[in-house]
Amino acid sequence: MALQIIRELCTACGDCEPLCPTQSISAWKGVYRIDAATCSECEGDGEPGVPQCLDACMEEDCIVPA
C-alpha cells in the first residue's frame, strides 16, 4: 500500500517531506511526489492508521491512496 500526491492540488509547501519516516516524499518538477516503492503509509510509525503526511497537508484530497 502507498499514497500519492495529486500534482494539480500540491502547492509545493514542503510540509509533508520532513515528516515522512521512510523518506518517500521528494520534490519533483515543482511539486512533491511519493515513491510508492518505499511508502508504508506510516505503518508502525507514529499514530496507528494515520499517515503523517496527511496530517501535515493543508490541501484537501491532495494526498490519496495510490
HTML snippet that shows the backbone in 3Dmol.js (N, CA, C, O; Angstrom):
<script src="https://3Dmol.org/build/3Dmol-min.js"></script>
<div id="view" style="width:600px;height:400px;position:relative"></div>
<script>
const pdb = `
ATOM      1  N   MET A   1       0.840  -1.178   0.000  1.00  0.00           N
ATOM      2  CA  MET A   1       0.000   0.000   0.000  1.00  0.00           C
ATOM      3  C   MET A   1       0.884   1.240   0.000  1.00  0.00           C
ATOM      4  O   MET A   1       1.975   1.256   0.571  1.00  0.00           O
ATOM      5  N   ALA A   2       0.385   2.259  -0.649  1.00  0.00           N
ATOM      6  CA  ALA A   2       1.140   3.507  -0.720  1.00  0.00           C
ATOM      7  C   ALA A   2       0.184   4.661  -0.961  1.00  0.00           C
ATOM      8  O   ALA A   2      -0.975   4.465  -1.327  1.00  0.00           O
ATOM      9  N   LEU A   3       0.685   5.848  -0.751  1.00  0.00           N
ATOM     10  CA  LEU A   3      -0.071   7.065  -1.018  1.00  0.00           C
ATOM     11  C   LEU A   3       0.516   7.757  -2.230  1.00  0.00           C
ATOM     12  O   LEU A   3       1.633   7.455  -2.650  1.00  0.00           O
ATOM     13  N   GLN A   4      -0.241   8.688  -2.789  1.00  0.00           N
ATOM     14  CA  GLN A   4       0.264   9.504  -3.890  1.00  0.00           C
ATOM     15  C   GLN A   4      -0.189  10.941  -3.688  1.00  0.00           C
ATOM     16  O   GLN A   4      -1.207  11.201  -3.047  1.00  0.00           O
ATOM     17  N   ILE A   5       0.574  11.862  -4.237  1.00  0.00           N
ATOM     18  CA  ILE A   5       0.240  13.278  -4.182  1.00  0.00           C
ATOM     19  C   ILE A   5      -0.328  13.675  -5.530  1.00  0.00           C
ATOM     20  O   ILE A   5       0.280  13.427  -6.572  1.00  0.00           O
ATOM     21  N   ILE A   6      -1.507  14.297  -5.500  1.00  0.00           N
ATOM     22  CA  ILE A   6      -2.141  14.771  -6.729  1.00  0.00           C
ATOM     23  C   ILE A   6      -1.439  16.055  -7.155  1.00  0.00           C
ATOM     24  O   ILE A   6      -1.540  17.081  -6.481  1.00  0.00           O
ATOM     25  N   ARG A   7      -0.741  15.991  -8.256  1.00  0.00           N
ATOM     26  CA  ARG A   7       0.097  17.088  -8.744  1.00  0.00           C
ATOM     27  C   ARG A   7      -0.666  18.408  -8.858  1.00  0.00           C
ATOM     28  O   ARG A   7      -0.141  19.458  -8.488  1.00  0.00           O
ATOM     29  N   GLU A   8      -1.880  18.362  -9.357  1.00  0.00           N
ATOM     30  CA  GLU A   8      -2.664  19.575  -9.579  1.00  0.00           C
ATOM     31  C   GLU A   8      -3.084  20.258  -8.269  1.00  0.00           C
ATOM     32  O   GLU A   8      -3.397  21.449  -8.262  1.00  0.00           O
ATOM     33  N   LEU A   9      -3.091  19.507  -7.169  1.00  0.00           N
ATOM     34  CA  LEU A   9      -3.502  20.058  -5.884  1.00  0.00           C
ATOM     35  C   LEU A   9      -2.330  20.446  -4.987  1.00  0.00           C
ATOM     36  O   LEU A   9      -2.501  21.200  -4.029  1.00  0.00           O
ATOM     37  N   CYS A  10      -1.143  19.932  -5.296  1.00  0.00           N
ATOM     38  CA  CYS A  10       0.034  20.204  -4.470  1.00  0.00           C
ATOM     39  C   CYS A  10       0.474  21.657  -4.643  1.00  0.00           C
ATOM     40  O   CYS A  10       0.647  22.143  -5.760  1.00  0.00           O
ATOM     41  N   THR A  11       0.648  22.338  -3.509  1.00  0.00           N
ATOM     42  CA  THR A  11       1.093  23.736  -3.536  1.00  0.00           C
ATOM     43  C   THR A  11       2.605  23.857  -3.345  1.00  0.00           C
ATOM     44  O   THR A  11       3.139  24.965  -3.287  1.00  0.00           O
ATOM     45  N   ALA A  12       3.290  22.719  -3.246  1.00  0.00           N
ATOM     46  CA  ALA A  12       4.741  22.673  -3.073  1.00  0.00           C
ATOM     47  C   ALA A  12       5.186  23.352  -1.784  1.00  0.00           C
ATOM     48  O   ALA A  12       6.272  23.930  -1.731  1.00  0.00           O
ATOM     49  N   CYS A  13       4.361  23.286  -0.752  1.00  0.00           N
ATOM     50  CA  CYS A  13       4.715  23.919   0.521  1.00  0.00           C
ATOM     51  C   CYS A  13       5.860  23.184   1.216  1.00  0.00           C
ATOM     52  O   CYS A  13       6.645  23.796   1.939  1.00  0.00           O
ATOM     53  N   GLY A  14       5.954  21.871   0.997  1.00  0.00           N
ATOM     54  CA  GLY A  14       7.034  21.089   1.576  1.00  0.00           C
ATOM     55  C   GLY A  14       6.796  20.612   2.991  1.00  0.00           C
ATOM     56  O   GLY A  14       7.685  20.003   3.587  1.00  0.00           O
ATOM     57  N   ASP A  15       5.620  20.869   3.552  1.00  0.00           N
ATOM     58  CA  ASP A  15       5.337  20.465   4.936  1.00  0.00           C
ATOM     59  C   ASP A  15       5.380  18.950   5.133  1.00  0.00           C
ATOM     60  O   ASP A  15       5.712  18.481   6.222  1.00  0.00           O
ATOM     61  N   CYS A  16       5.058  18.200   4.120  1.00  0.00           N
ATOM     62  CA  CYS A  16       4.993  16.741   4.236  1.00  0.00           C
ATOM     63  C   CYS A  16       6.368  16.062   4.200  1.00  0.00           C
ATOM     64  O   CYS A  16       6.580  15.051   4.870  1.00  0.00           O
ATOM     65  N   GLU A  17       7.281  16.608   3.435  1.00  0.00           N
ATOM     66  CA  GLU A  17       8.576  15.946   3.195  1.00  0.00           C
ATOM     67  C   GLU A  17       9.360  15.609   4.464  1.00  0.00           C
ATOM     68  O   GLU A  17       9.770  14.458   4.608  1.00  0.00           O
ATOM     69  N   PRO A  18       9.591  16.534   5.386  1.00  0.00           N
ATOM     70  CA  PRO A  18      10.426  16.198   6.550  1.00  0.00           C
ATOM     71  C   PRO A  18       9.751  15.242   7.533  1.00  0.00           C
ATOM     72  O   PRO A  18      10.425  14.673   8.392  1.00  0.00           O
ATOM     73  N   LEU A  19       8.437  15.053   7.423  1.00  0.00           N
ATOM     74  CA  LEU A  19       7.723  14.172   8.349  1.00  0.00           C
ATOM     75  C   LEU A  19       7.729  12.712   7.924  1.00  0.00           C
ATOM     76  O   LEU A  19       7.411  11.839   8.731  1.00  0.00           O
ATOM     77  N   CYS A  20       8.077  12.431   6.698  1.00  0.00           N
ATOM     78  CA  CYS A  20       7.998  11.071   6.165  1.00  0.00           C
ATOM     79  C   CYS A  20       9.082  10.181   6.782  1.00  0.00           C
ATOM     80  O   CYS A  20      10.271  10.408   6.556  1.00  0.00           O
ATOM     81  N   PRO A  21       8.675   9.160   7.568  1.00  0.00           N
ATOM     82  CA  PRO A  21       9.664   8.304   8.225  1.00  0.00           C
ATOM     83  C   PRO A  21      10.447   7.413   7.262  1.00  0.00           C
ATOM     84  O   PRO A  21      11.526   6.929   7.604  1.00  0.00           O
ATOM     85  N   THR A  22       9.915   7.197   6.069  1.00  0.00           N
ATOM     86  CA  THR A  22      10.617   6.359   5.088  1.00  0.00           C
ATOM     87  C   THR A  22      11.306   7.197   4.013  1.00  0.00           C
ATOM     88  O   THR A  22      11.866   6.651   3.062  1.00  0.00           O
ATOM     89  N   GLN A  23      11.267   8.512   4.160  1.00  0.00           N
ATOM     90  CA  GLN A  23      11.875   9.441   3.207  1.00  0.00           C
ATOM     91  C   GLN A  23      11.392   9.183   1.781  1.00  0.00           C
ATOM     92  O   GLN A  23      12.163   9.252   0.824  1.00  0.00           O
ATOM     93  N   SER A  24      10.092   8.883   1.663  1.00  0.00           N
ATOM     94  CA  SER A  24       9.486   8.573   0.368  1.00  0.00           C
ATOM     95  C   SER A  24       8.992   9.803  -0.378  1.00  0.00           C
ATOM     96  O   SER A  24       8.634   9.708  -1.552  1.00  0.00           O
ATOM     97  N   ILE A  25       8.965  10.952   0.283  1.00  0.00           N
ATOM     98  CA  ILE A  25       8.458  12.178  -0.335  1.00  0.00           C
ATOM     99  C   ILE A  25       9.640  13.032  -0.777  1.00  0.00           C
ATOM    100  O   ILE A  25      10.576  13.271  -0.015  1.00  0.00           O
ATOM    101  N   SER A  26       9.575  13.488  -2.032  1.00  0.00           N
ATOM    102  CA  SER A  26      10.649  14.332  -2.550  1.00  0.00           C
ATOM    103  C   SER A  26      10.081  15.343  -3.542  1.00  0.00           C
ATOM    104  O   SER A  26       9.001  15.154  -4.101  1.00  0.00           O
ATOM    105  N   ALA A  27      10.839  16.422  -3.744  1.00  0.00           N
ATOM    106  CA  ALA A  27      10.459  17.431  -4.727  1.00  0.00           C
ATOM    107  C   ALA A  27      10.621  16.833  -6.117  1.00  0.00           C
ATOM    108  O   ALA A  27      11.551  16.072  -6.385  1.00  0.00           O
ATOM    109  N   TRP A  28       9.683  17.202  -6.999  1.00  0.00           N
ATOM    110  CA  TRP A  28       9.710  16.675  -8.362  1.00  0.00           C
ATOM    111  C   TRP A  28       8.943  17.611  -9.275  1.00  0.00           C
ATOM    112  O   TRP A  28       7.732  17.770  -9.121  1.00  0.00           O
ATOM    113  N   LYS A  29       9.619  18.224 -10.213  1.00  0.00           N
ATOM    114  CA  LYS A  29       9.025  19.108 -11.210  1.00  0.00           C
ATOM    115  C   LYS A  29       8.159  20.207 -10.595  1.00  0.00           C
ATOM    116  O   LYS A  29       7.050  20.464 -11.065  1.00  0.00           O
ATOM    117  N   GLY A  30       8.662  20.849  -9.554  1.00  0.00           N
ATOM    118  CA  GLY A  30       7.981  21.989  -8.963  1.00  0.00           C
ATOM    119  C   GLY A  30       6.948  21.662  -7.898  1.00  0.00           C
ATOM    120  O   GLY A  30       6.402  22.571  -7.273  1.00  0.00           O
ATOM    121  N   VAL A  31       6.667  20.376  -7.680  1.00  0.00           N
ATOM    122  CA  VAL A  31       5.749  19.947  -6.624  1.00  0.00           C
ATOM    123  C   VAL A  31       6.401  18.781  -5.885  1.00  0.00           C
ATOM    124  O   VAL A  31       7.611  18.584  -5.993  1.00  0.00           O
ATOM    125  N   TYR A  32       5.633  18.025  -5.151  1.00  0.00           N
ATOM    126  CA  TYR A  32       6.175  16.877  -4.430  1.00  0.00           C
ATOM    127  C   TYR A  32       5.549  15.591  -4.923  1.00  0.00           C
ATOM    128  O   TYR A  32       4.453  15.588  -5.483  1.00  0.00           O
ATOM    129  N   ARG A  33       6.268  14.494  -4.706  1.00  0.00           N
ATOM    130  CA  ARG A  33       5.745  13.176  -5.085  1.00  0.00           C
ATOM    131  C   ARG A  33       6.104  12.177  -4.003  1.00  0.00           C
ATOM    132  O   ARG A  33       6.993  12.421  -3.187  1.00  0.00           O
ATOM    133  N   ILE A  34       5.404  11.043  -4.001  1.00  0.00           N
ATOM    134  CA  ILE A  34       5.651   9.966  -3.052  1.00  0.00           C
ATOM    135  C   ILE A  34       6.109   8.753  -3.834  1.00  0.00           C
ATOM    136  O   ILE A  34       5.462   8.355  -4.802  1.00  0.00           O
ATOM    137  N   ASP A  35       7.217   8.164  -3.423  1.00  0.00           N
ATOM    138  CA  ASP A  35       7.736   6.949  -4.043  1.00  0.00           C
ATOM    139  C   ASP A  35       6.917   5.771  -3.515  1.00  0.00           C
ATOM    140  O   ASP A  35       7.042   5.396  -2.349  1.00  0.00           O
ATOM    141  N   ALA A  36       6.087   5.197  -4.367  1.00  0.00           N
ATOM    142  CA  ALA A  36       5.203   4.097  -3.967  1.00  0.00           C
ATOM    143  C   ALA A  36       5.979   2.854  -3.542  1.00  0.00           C
ATOM    144  O   ALA A  36       5.464   2.033  -2.783  1.00  0.00           O
ATOM    145  N   ALA A  37       7.194   2.711  -4.018  1.00  0.00           N
ATOM    146  CA  ALA A  37       8.002   1.534  -3.672  1.00  0.00           C
ATOM    147  C   ALA A  37       8.454   1.547  -2.221  1.00  0.00           C
ATOM    148  O   ALA A  37       8.719   0.491  -1.647  1.00  0.00           O
ATOM    149  N   THR A  38       8.546   2.739  -1.616  1.00  0.00           N
ATOM    150  CA  THR A  38       9.028   2.821  -0.239  1.00  0.00           C
ATOM    151  C   THR A  38       7.995   3.347   0.753  1.00  0.00           C
ATOM    152  O   THR A  38       8.206   3.258   1.962  1.00  0.00           O
ATOM    153  N   CYS A  39       6.881   3.892   0.263  1.00  0.00           N
ATOM    154  CA  CYS A  39       5.839   4.425   1.152  1.00  0.00           C
ATOM    155  C   CYS A  39       5.156   3.276   1.896  1.00  0.00           C
ATOM    156  O   CYS A  39       4.675   2.321   1.287  1.00  0.00           O
ATOM    157  N   SER A  40       5.124   3.392   3.222  1.00  0.00           N
ATOM    158  CA  SER A  40       4.489   2.367   4.058  1.00  0.00           C
ATOM    159  C   SER A  40       3.190   2.877   4.672  1.00  0.00           C
ATOM    160  O   SER A  40       2.582   2.191   5.494  1.00  0.00           O
ATOM    161  N   GLU A  41       2.760   4.079   4.279  1.00  0.00           N
ATOM    162  CA  GLU A  41       1.615   4.756   4.885  1.00  0.00           C
ATOM    163  C   GLU A  41       1.827   4.881   6.396  1.00  0.00           C
ATOM    164  O   GLU A  41       0.870   4.877   7.171  1.00  0.00           O
ATOM    165  N   CYS A  42       3.082   4.990   6.798  1.00  0.00           N
ATOM    166  CA  CYS A  42       3.499   5.146   8.194  1.00  0.00           C
ATOM    167  C   CYS A  42       3.092   3.959   9.064  1.00  0.00           C
ATOM    168  O   CYS A  42       2.930   4.104  10.275  1.00  0.00           O
ATOM    169  N   GLU A  43       2.931   2.811   8.466  1.00  0.00           N
ATOM    170  CA  GLU A  43       2.613   1.593   9.213  1.00  0.00           C
ATOM    171  C   GLU A  43       3.734   1.337  10.210  1.00  0.00           C
ATOM    172  O   GLU A  43       4.887   1.140   9.824  1.00  0.00           O
ATOM    173  N   GLY A  44       3.394   1.341  11.482  1.00  0.00           N
ATOM    174  CA  GLY A  44       4.387   1.117  12.524  1.00  0.00           C
ATOM    175  C   GLY A  44       5.098   2.378  12.990  1.00  0.00           C
ATOM    176  O   GLY A  44       5.912   2.322  13.912  1.00  0.00           O
ATOM    177  N   ASP A  45       4.802   3.521  12.363  1.00  0.00           N
ATOM    178  CA  ASP A  45       5.416   4.795  12.744  1.00  0.00           C
ATOM    179  C   ASP A  45       4.324   5.780  13.139  1.00  0.00           C
ATOM    180  O   ASP A  45       3.336   5.927  12.418  1.00  0.00           O
ATOM    181  N   GLY A  46       4.484   6.443  14.252  1.00  0.00           N
ATOM    182  CA  GLY A  46       3.517   7.459  14.660  1.00  0.00           C
ATOM    183  C   GLY A  46       2.199   6.867  15.092  1.00  0.00           C
ATOM    184  O   GLY A  46       2.134   5.718  15.528  1.00  0.00           O
ATOM    185  N   GLU A  47       1.146   7.655  14.969  1.00  0.00           N
ATOM    186  CA  GLU A  47      -0.192   7.239  15.375  1.00  0.00           C
ATOM    187  C   GLU A  47      -0.717   6.161  14.430  1.00  0.00           C
ATOM    188  O   GLU A  47      -0.711   6.356  13.214  1.00  0.00           O
ATOM    189  N   PRO A  48      -1.170   5.027  14.966  1.00  0.00           N
ATOM    190  CA  PRO A  48      -1.637   3.928  14.111  1.00  0.00           C
ATOM    191  C   PRO A  48      -2.740   4.359  13.150  1.00  0.00           C
ATOM    192  O   PRO A  48      -3.706   5.010  13.546  1.00  0.00           O
ATOM    193  N   GLY A  49      -2.583   3.989  11.895  1.00  0.00           N
ATOM    194  CA  GLY A  49      -3.593   4.251  10.890  1.00  0.00           C
ATOM    195  C   GLY A  49      -3.654   5.665  10.345  1.00  0.00           C
ATOM    196  O   GLY A  49      -4.532   5.972   9.539  1.00  0.00           O
ATOM    197  N   VAL A  50      -2.729   6.547  10.769  1.00  0.00           N
ATOM    198  CA  VAL A  50      -2.741   7.931  10.295  1.00  0.00           C
ATOM    199  C   VAL A  50      -1.379   8.281   9.687  1.00  0.00           C
ATOM    200  O   VAL A  50      -0.429   8.558  10.419  1.00  0.00           O
ATOM    201  N   PRO A  51      -1.279   8.269   8.350  1.00  0.00           N
ATOM    202  CA  PRO A  51      -0.024   8.683   7.728  1.00  0.00           C
ATOM    203  C   PRO A  51       0.317  10.124   8.106  1.00  0.00           C
ATOM    204  O   PRO A  51      -0.546  11.001   8.082  1.00  0.00           O
ATOM    205  N   GLN A  52       1.557  10.355   8.449  1.00  0.00           N
ATOM    206  CA  GLN A  52       1.991  11.664   8.936  1.00  0.00           C
ATOM    207  C   GLN A  52       1.837  12.766   7.886  1.00  0.00           C
ATOM    208  O   GLN A  52       1.566  13.916   8.233  1.00  0.00           O
ATOM    209  N   CYS A  53       2.006  12.428   6.621  1.00  0.00           N
ATOM    210  CA  CYS A  53       1.879  13.444   5.568  1.00  0.00           C
ATOM    211  C   CYS A  53       0.444  13.960   5.460  1.00  0.00           C
ATOM    212  O   CYS A  53       0.231  15.125   5.123  1.00  0.00           O
ATOM    213  N   LEU A  54      -0.536  13.108   5.741  1.00  0.00           N
ATOM    214  CA  LEU A  54      -1.934  13.544   5.683  1.00  0.00           C
ATOM    215  C   LEU A  54      -2.220  14.610   6.724  1.00  0.00           C
ATOM    216  O   LEU A  54      -2.953  15.562   6.456  1.00  0.00           O
ATOM    217  N   ASP A  55      -1.647  14.457   7.907  1.00  0.00           N
ATOM    218  CA  ASP A  55      -1.831  15.451   8.959  1.00  0.00           C
ATOM    219  C   ASP A  55      -1.170  16.779   8.598  1.00  0.00           C
ATOM    220  O   ASP A  55      -1.660  17.837   8.991  1.00  0.00           O
ATOM    221  N   ALA A  56      -0.080  16.736   7.867  1.00  0.00           N
ATOM    222  CA  ALA A  56       0.672  17.943   7.533  1.00  0.00           C
ATOM    223  C   ALA A  56       0.083  18.706   6.349  1.00  0.00           C
ATOM    224  O   ALA A  56       0.225  19.926   6.263  1.00  0.00           O
ATOM    225  N   CYS A  57      -0.567  18.000   5.448  1.00  0.00           N
ATOM    226  CA  CYS A  57      -1.058  18.622   4.211  1.00  0.00           C
ATOM    227  C   CYS A  57      -2.308  19.460   4.470  1.00  0.00           C
ATOM    228  O   CYS A  57      -3.279  18.986   5.059  1.00  0.00           O
ATOM    229  N   MET A  58      -2.264  20.718   4.017  1.00  0.00           N
ATOM    230  CA  MET A  58      -3.378  21.643   4.195  1.00  0.00           C
ATOM    231  C   MET A  58      -4.409  21.548   3.065  1.00  0.00           C
ATOM    232  O   MET A  58      -5.529  22.040   3.201  1.00  0.00           O
ATOM    233  N   GLU A  59      -4.028  20.915   1.949  1.00  0.00           N
ATOM    234  CA  GLU A  59      -4.910  20.830   0.791  1.00  0.00           C
ATOM    235  C   GLU A  59      -5.760  19.565   0.860  1.00  0.00           C
ATOM    236  O   GLU A  59      -5.232  18.457   0.950  1.00  0.00           O
ATOM    237  N   GLU A  60      -7.063  19.736   0.818  1.00  0.00           N
ATOM    238  CA  GLU A  60      -7.976  18.600   0.888  1.00  0.00           C
ATOM    239  C   GLU A  60      -7.827  17.718  -0.345  1.00  0.00           C
ATOM    240  O   GLU A  60      -7.800  18.209  -1.474  1.00  0.00           O
ATOM    241  N   ASP A  61      -7.732  16.417  -0.119  1.00  0.00           N
ATOM    242  CA  ASP A  61      -7.621  15.401  -1.158  1.00  0.00           C
ATOM    243  C   ASP A  61      -6.351  15.513  -2.011  1.00  0.00           C
ATOM    244  O   ASP A  61      -6.317  15.013  -3.135  1.00  0.00           O
ATOM    245  N   CYS A  62      -5.324  16.156  -1.491  1.00  0.00           N
ATOM    246  CA  CYS A  62      -4.051  16.249  -2.218  1.00  0.00           C
ATOM    247  C   CYS A  62      -3.268  14.944  -2.113  1.00  0.00           C
ATOM    248  O   CYS A  62      -2.622  14.518  -3.070  1.00  0.00           O
ATOM    249  N   ILE A  63      -3.334  14.315  -0.941  1.00  0.00           N
ATOM    250  CA  ILE A  63      -2.645  13.041  -0.726  1.00  0.00           C
ATOM    251  C   ILE A  63      -3.695  11.959  -0.579  1.00  0.00           C
ATOM    252  O   ILE A  63      -4.527  11.999   0.328  1.00  0.00           O
ATOM    253  N   VAL A  64      -3.647  10.983  -1.488  1.00  0.00           N
ATOM    254  CA  VAL A  64      -4.676   9.944  -1.558  1.00  0.00           C
ATOM    255  C   VAL A  64      -4.032   8.567  -1.745  1.00  0.00           C
ATOM    256  O   VAL A  64      -2.858   8.485  -2.106  1.00  0.00           O
ATOM    257  N   PRO A  65      -4.775   7.492  -1.506  1.00  0.00           N
ATOM    258  CA  PRO A  65      -4.237   6.158  -1.770  1.00  0.00           C
ATOM    259  C   PRO A  65      -3.869   5.993  -3.250  1.00  0.00           C
ATOM    260  O   PRO A  65      -4.566   6.482  -4.139  1.00  0.00           O
ATOM    261  N   ALA A  66      -2.771   5.302  -3.485  1.00  0.00           N
ATOM    262  CA  ALA A  66      -2.321   5.075  -4.868  1.00  0.00           C
ATOM    263  C   ALA A  66      -3.116   3.958  -5.511  1.00  0.00           C
ATOM    264  O   ALA A  66      -2.883   3.622  -6.672  1.00  0.00           O
TER     265      ALA A  66
END
`;
const viewer = $3Dmol.createViewer("view");
viewer.addModel(pdb, "pdb");
viewer.setStyle({}, {cartoon: {color: "spectrum"}});
viewer.zoomTo();
viewer.render();
</script>
